[in-house]
Amino acid sequence: MRVTPDKGTRLRGNVLSGAAVLAACVALAQEPAPQQSTTGPKPPPQAAVPTFLHAAPGATIASIAGVPAYLWRHGCGPTAVGMVLGYYDTHGFPDMFTGDASTQTADVNQGIASQGSGTVGSGTQLHYEDYALPDDSASASVIADRSVSYPAGCHTNDSIADFMRTSWSSAGNRYGQTSTSDIRPAFTNYVCVRNPGYVPRSTQYFMGSTLTWSVLINEIANNRPMVFFVDSSGTGTPDHFVAVVGYTDGPPLQYACYDTWNSDVQWHEFRATSTSYAWGVWSGWSFSLAIGSTGPVFGSCSRAPVNVTAACTGAVTVLVQVTDATSGLGTNVPQLGCDSGAGYADWKNLSPAGGYFWSLTGQATDWLAMGGTTLCYKVRCRDMAGSIAASAVQTNYILSTLPTANGAASPPAAGWYAGGATATVQAIAAPYYQFAGWTGDVTAGQAAASSLSLVMDRPRVISPTFTATLAPLQTPEWWLAAHGLTNGTWGAIELDDSDHDGVPNWQEWVSDTDPTNSASVLRLVGIHTDTNGVRLDWHGGTASWQYVESTDAPLGTAAVWTVITTCAPPTSASTGIVLAAPAHAFLRLRAAR
């Protein structure tokens, strides 16, 4: 980073002594409760104005050169820590990202917060699809994502945001939000996945106690960028993570940072949060990396490979770590093989994935077809002496949820699970319907539960069923709602005569006529003699059964009605029949469902 001081400012090479601190601090009895970032991809109004360096002549201005200025990628927390890792990637630890980390490439973005197809339920599901969707950044409360609805089906953590639990609704985070308690574990876990031969260290400091001016000076002097959690909007409450790359003793005391919204360095006063100004500091983190003295290296495979992980989501993704370090693999790369029922065959060569890992992605779709609903695979490798070692067998089973009407199952499609894992599936009824039970390979006693926990000890095919919710007189609520009849209780609505044709709404349902159109009603429209008898004509619906019935009893008595003609649905909206002329009779038209 290049720093341009104010006119007349002279740079000094020394740093401040330990006595030149912001204020005397008294250690707190315990750490403050974790806080949560709440900012999004655009800065709040108070943070949108660029800020500049202020330094008197002779002031010390120090900065770390080469820290990449990354912009907001699905969360300020993973972006800020990503800049720290990007610096280490270009300064002796080249495994933190794939490719060149000096600029924000597509590979860098995937390392900060991975993204697949950009939609849920189709294409590749990565961090963005599993946790950022649905976008609840502007909602009144956290909306459940796949970390709640389908945690067993989420992708294997592969980005900083994954390990930081950014946007995870199960952690209480809306889209882009991160808890301060997840910064240190995320840094450690992400580094260990990228290269377990590195030793990651981090420390959290708190403004007003352990985060002193001396700490900032020491970290910058040793070329270790920090991360601060700040109040970017002047509310007195911290809300945003920034990457800290420098300082000046001014006056005033200032820290330099990349704020994830601008590619230019920003300068802010080093002071605690307050409602009187923005960019006050609540907490900070220091980070360092070292090479392990006995870290794992690629080896001869005279022992079995370890740390074989897989996520089967339509195509197998496997990471393999080889720990023996004696004679080397030579040209004998590890291989992944599948048992299709006739022993292991069709071995696939694995490719270097960076660090101490090998991988295979996307090449095993044919194996899924061979294996059907069960997929067994293992890894083998051969050293230069010809000795072969193999890993334990990994078994996966597929869960299929069949399409269903008037509702859905979450997850909506097939998913692969490691043998013995638990699949959580939720039945979700459409509006005006209710869950009626599961069919298929459901554990005994769980068919009536809307939420299932299935141990995947075998392939399973299941499907939820749903029934319409009915008003008291058995009128489907969905039918009333389809005609816009939702203002009031369902019982009152079905008794109402909405179109004033003399027929209540519940009877219009039975006869399949329109309750909002007075011209649509079951009624006789004509009766007259015909050469073959008596002709009856009527109007009605098309989806109900229609009956012409007769009785010879006087009206008003306990007449017994006899069906003389039946019209099965679908019927015509206008219908007529000719009846043999009776000597005397009473006739009526009746509809039923």
N, C-alpha and C positions, 0 to 999 in steps of 0.2 A: 504494500500500500504506500502510495506517495502522499505526504502531508505538505500542504502549502500554508505556512503560517501567515498571520496578519502582517501588514507592512511594518517593518521595524523590529520584528520579532527575531531573536537570535536563538538557535538551537543549542542546547547543552547536552553533553554526552552523559553526565551523571544522572542518577535517579535520586529521589527524595530519601532522606534518612528516615529511620523508624519513628523519630519524634514528630515528623511533619505529617500527622495523620488528621483525618477529618474531625474526629472527636474522640474523647476517651470513652471506651465501651465497657460495660459491665456484662459479663456472660449471663445468658438467660438460664433459668433453672431447667428448661426443657425446650426442645425445638418447637417452633410454631406449627400449627396444623397445616397440612398440605393445601396448596392453592391450585387454581385451575385457570388455564388461559381461556380467553373468551373472544379474542379478535379473529378476523377472517382474512380473506385474500386482499382486501382493500383497507388502508389505514383509516381510523376514525378521523373526524375533521381536525381535532387538535394535533394529530400526529402527521397530517399530510403536508405540513409546511417544513421544508428542509431546514436543518439546523447546522450551524457552522462552528468552526474552531474559534475560541477566544483565548488568547494568551498574551500576557504582558511581555515586553522585551526581556530576554534572558530566561524565559520560562523553559522548563523541560517538556519536550514533546517526544514521546516514544510510541512506536507502533511495530506491528509484526507484518513483514512483507510476505505476500504470497497467499494470504487467506482468500479463497474464492468467495465472491459475492453472489450467493444463490438467492433466488426469489421464492416467495411463498409457494410451497408445494403441499397441499392438503394438510396444512398445520404449521404454525410458527415454531413449535417445539422440535419436530423432526428436521425442519429446515435449518434452524439455528445450530443444532448438534451436527447436522450434515455438513455445515461449513467448517466446523472444527475437524471432523473426520476427513473432509476434502483437503484441508491443510496438511494433515498427517499423511494422507495418501500421496501427496506430491513432495513429501519431505521424509522419505525413508521407510514408509509403511504402505507399499503400493497395492495392497489387497482390499482397501476399504470400499472401493467402487470398481466396477468393470470399466476398463479404458481410462482415458484422460479425465482427471477430476479437477483440472484447473479452471474449467468452465462448466456451466450447467448443461451437460449433454443429456440425451434421452436416457442413457445408462445411469447417470447420476440421479436423475429424477426417479428412476425405478428403485435405486438404493435408498432414497429419502422416503418415498411412499409409493409402493408399486401399484400399477394400474393395468387392468386387462382390457376387456371389451368396452368398459364404460357403462354396461347395463347389467342388471341382476337377472339371472335365469338363462342367459345365453352367452356364448363366448367364454373367454377366460375370466375367472373370478380371482382377483387379487385384493390388496388392501383396500383400494377405493371401492370396489364392488361389495366386499364383505362388510365394511364398517362405515364408509362415508355415505352410503345409500341406505335408506332414503335420506335426502339432505334435510336435516332438522336444525340447521344453523339459525333459522329465524322462528322456530316454533316455540311455543310456551313451555314445552317439556321435552325430554329426551324421547325420541322415537326408536323403538326396538329395531336393531339391525340383525345381521346374521350371527353376531356374537351372542345374541340372546335366542333368536328363533331357530338357529341351526349351527351351534358352535362346533359340532363334530364335522361339519362339512366345510368349515372355513379352510382356506389355504394355509400351508405351512409358513410360519413367519419368515419373511425374506427381506424386510426393509426396516429402517429405523422406526418408522411410524408403527409397524406391527409390534415391535418390542416395547414401544413407548405407550401402547394401547391408545394411541390417538384416534379419536372419533368412535371408540368402542362404546356402545350404549350399555354394555354389561359393566363398564367401569364408570358409568354416569357421565360420559362425554358426548356432547353434540359434535356435529361435523367440524373437524379442525381443532378440537379442544384436547388438551393434554394436562395431566396432573403433575405437579412438581415432584411427587413421590416416585414417578416413573422415569425420571431423567437418568439417574445413575444406573439403575438396572438395565435400561435400554442401551446405554453406551457399552456396558460390559457384555451383554448378551449378543449384541450385533457384532462387536469386534470378535468375539469367540466363534461366531458362525463364519465370519469372513476369513479368519486365520487364528486357529486355536494356539498357534505358536507365539502369539503376542500376549503381553501382560497389560491389560487395561486398568487404569486407576482413576478414580474421580472423588472429589470432595465437595460437599455442599456447605455454603457459608450463608449467614443471615445478617442483613443490614441492621446495625444497631448493636451487634455483638461480635460475631466472628468475621463478617465481611468488612475488612478495614482497607484503608488506602494502601497500606503496606502489602496486603495480599494481592491487590491488583498490580502494583508495581512489580512484585516478585514474579508473577505469572507472565507479564508482558516481557520483562527482562529476560526470561528464560524461553521465550518464543512458544508460549503455550496459550493459545486463544481460549477465552472463557465464554460462558453463557450467563447472561443476567436475565432475571425475571422482573419486569418493570411494569409500571403503570403508564401506559402510553396515552391515556385520555384525560388525566388529571382528576380522577374520581377519588383518589386515595386508596384504591384497590388494585393490586397488580393484575395484569391481563395479557401480557405479551412477552415472548422469549426473543432475545437478540443475541447475536454473536459479537463478543467484545474483542477488539483487536488493538487497542491502544489507549493512551491517556495523556493528559497535560496537567501540570500543577498550576496553570493559569496565572493569576487567579481569574475565575473560580476554578476549583478542581473539576475536571471533566473526564469522561470516558468516551472512547470512540467505538462505534459499533456498526455492523450491518444489520438493518432492522427487518429484513426479509421483504420489504416493500420497495426499496430503492437499491440500485447497484452502486450508489455513491456512499462513502462513509458518512455517518451522522455523529454529531458531538452533543453530549448532554451533561448536565452537572451531576457530579457524584454525590447524591444525597438521598435520603429516605423518601418514601412515598408520602404524598400530601394532597389535599384537595385544593391547594393553592397553585399547583403547577403540575405539568405532565412530565413523564420520563423519570420519576423517582424510582429508586431501586429497592426491591423487597428481598431478593436472594440472588446468589450466584454460585456457579459451579466451576471448578478447575478440572482439567483433564490431562492425562498423559498416557503414552504408550511406550512399551519397552519390548525387547526381544527376549523370550523365555530362554533360560540357560539350558533346559532339557526339553525344549518343545518338540512335538511330534513332527516327523518328516516322512516323506514317501519312502517306502522300503520294499523289501523283497517278497512280502506276503508269505513269509515262512510261518506267520500266524494269520488267523482269519481276519478279514477286514472288520472294523467296528463302526459304530455310529451310522448304521444304514437306516435312513429315514425315507418315507415315501408318502405321497399324497396322490391318491388315484382319483382324478376328476375327469375321466374320459380318456386321458392318456397318462401314463405313469411318469411321475417326476421323482427322481432318486438322487440323493447325495451320498457319496461313499467316501469314508475317510480310512486311509491305510496307515497303520501306526508303526509297523516294523521298519527299522532304519539300518539294516545290515548290508545287504548286497544290492539293493535297487531293483526296480522293475525292468530296467532296460527298455526294450520295445514292446514288452508284454503288458499292455494296458489292462486294467480291470475290465471284467465283462459282466453283463447282467443277463440272466437266463430265465426262461419261463417254463413251468411244467403245464403242458396242455392236456395231461392225462396219460401220456406215454413217456414220461421221463423228461428231464430238462434238455431243451434243444433250442436252436435258433438264438445262440448267444450273440448279444450286441456289445460292441466295443463302447466303453465309456469315454467321454471327452473331458479334458481338463476344464474345471469350473473356476479356477483361481484358488490361491491359497493352498490348503492341504486337502482339497476335495476334488472328486471326479463326479461327473453327472451324466445323466441321460434324460432328455426331455423330448416328448413328441414322437419318438420312434416306436413306441410300443402299442399303438392303436391296433395293429394286427394281432398282437398278443391278447388283447381284450376279446377280440372276436374268437380266437382259439380257445381261450379259457372260459368263455361264456359268462356265467355269473360268479365264478370263483377264479381268482388269479393268484397263483403261487409263483414266487420268484426268489432267486438268491444271487449273490455276487461271488465270483471266483476270480482269482488272479494268479499268475504264474511268474515266478522270479526268473532271473537269468540262468539259474541252474536247472530250470525245468520243473521245479516243485510247485504243486498247485494247492492252494488253500481256498476254502469256501466259507461264506457266512452262513448264519442260521437262515432257515426258510422263512420268508415273509409271506403271509397269506392275507388276502383281501376278499371281502364279499360285497356284492352289490345290493343296494336297497332300491327297489323300484316302487314308485307311487303312481298308480294308474290314473289317467284322467277321470274326472268325475264332474257331474252336473251340480250346479247351485252351491258351489263351494270349492275349496282346494285344500291340498296338503302342503305344508311348509316343512321341508323343501319341496318344490313342485316337480322335480325331476329325479332321475336315478343318481345315486351317489355311491362312491366306493368307501369302504370302511376297513380299517385294519381288523383282523380277527380278534374278537373279544371286546372291541370298542362298543360304546353305547351310542345308538342313534336316537336322537330326540326329534319326534315328528309331531306337528301340531295340526289338528283339523280346524280350518277356518271357514265358517259358513258365510255365504253371501247374504246381503241384507234381506230380511223377511224370511230367512230359512234358519233351521236349527240342525245341529249335528245329531245323527241318528245311529252312528256306530261304524266300526271298521269291519271290512271283509278282507280275507286273505290270510297271510302267514303272520298272525298277531299272537303274541304271548297269551296263554290262557288267563282269563280274568281281566284282560285289558281292552276287550273289544268295545266296551261302552265308555271308555275314558277318552276325552277329546285330545289329551296329550299323551303320547306314547314314549316310553323309554325301552328301546329294543336292544338287547344284547346281540351283536352281530356275530353269532357263532355259526351262521349259515346264510345263504342268500335268502332274501325275503321280498315278496311282492305283496303290497297292501294297497287298499283304496278306502277312502272315507265315503260315507253316504250321508245325505242330507234330506230333510223333509220340510215342507212349507209350514211356516208358523200360521196358525188359524185363529180368527176371531171367535167369539163365543158361539155363534151360529154356524161355525165351520166355513166361513168365507176366508179364503187365503189373503193374508195381509199384502202379499206381493201384487195381487190382482187389484185390490183397492188402491194401492200406491200407484200402480201403472195408470190408473184413471185420475190421479191427482187427488184422491180422497184420503188425506192424511191429517186433516185439521180436526182433532178431537180424539176421544178414545175409540178403539176399534169396535167395541160393542155398540157405541152410539152411531158410528159411521155406517155400519152394515144395516142398522134399522132405519136410517134416513132414506128419504126418497129424493135423491140429489137432483134429478131432472124433472120432478113433479109430474110423472106419468102414471101415478097411482100404484107403482110397484116398488117396494123397498129394494135397497141395493143388494141385500143378500139373495133375494129372489132373481135379480138380474144376473148374478153370478151363476145360479143354478141353471137358468135358461140361456146363458151365454149371450146376453144382450148388453148394450152399452149403457151404464148407469148415468152417463152424462148427456145422453141424447134421447129426448122424449119420443122421437120417432122410432127408436130401436127398443122394441118391447115385444114379448110373446103375446100375440093376440090373434083371434079369428078376424078375418077381413071379408069373408063372404061365405054364404051357404045358399045353395039353390038346387033346383031339381035338374037332373041330367037324364039322358036317354037310358042310362044304365042304373040310375038310382039317384043319390044325393051327393052333390059335390061340396067339399069343404076346402077353403083356402085360408092359409094363415102365414104370418110372418114370425120369425124368431131367430135364434142364434144358429151356429153351425157345429158347435162342439158338444152339445148335450144330446141325450137321448130324448126323443119326442114320442108321446103316446096319445093316440085317439082312444078314448074310453067311453063306454055307454052304460046306462042303467035305466031300468023301467020304473024305478021307485019314484014317488013324488019328491020334488025338491024339498029340502028341509028335513027329510027323514034320514035314518041311518042307511043310506043307500050303499049298495055293493056295486062298485064300478068294475067293469070288465074291459080288458084291453082288446080292442078289435083291430088296431093297426099299430105297428112299431116302426119308427124311422131311426135307424142307427146313424151316428155321426161318422163322417161329416155330412151334414144335411145342407140343403139349399136355404138361403135366407128367406126365400118365398117358396112355399110348398103347397100343393093341392092334391087331394085324393078323391076318388069316387067310391061311395059306399052303396051297398044294396039298400034300397029304401026299406026301413023297418016299419012295422005297423004303427008303433009309437015308441019313442025312446027319448032319453035325454043324453046329449053328447057333451064331452068336454075334452080340452087339450091340456096335457100335462108334460112338463119337462123334468128331467132328473140327470144327475151326474154320478 
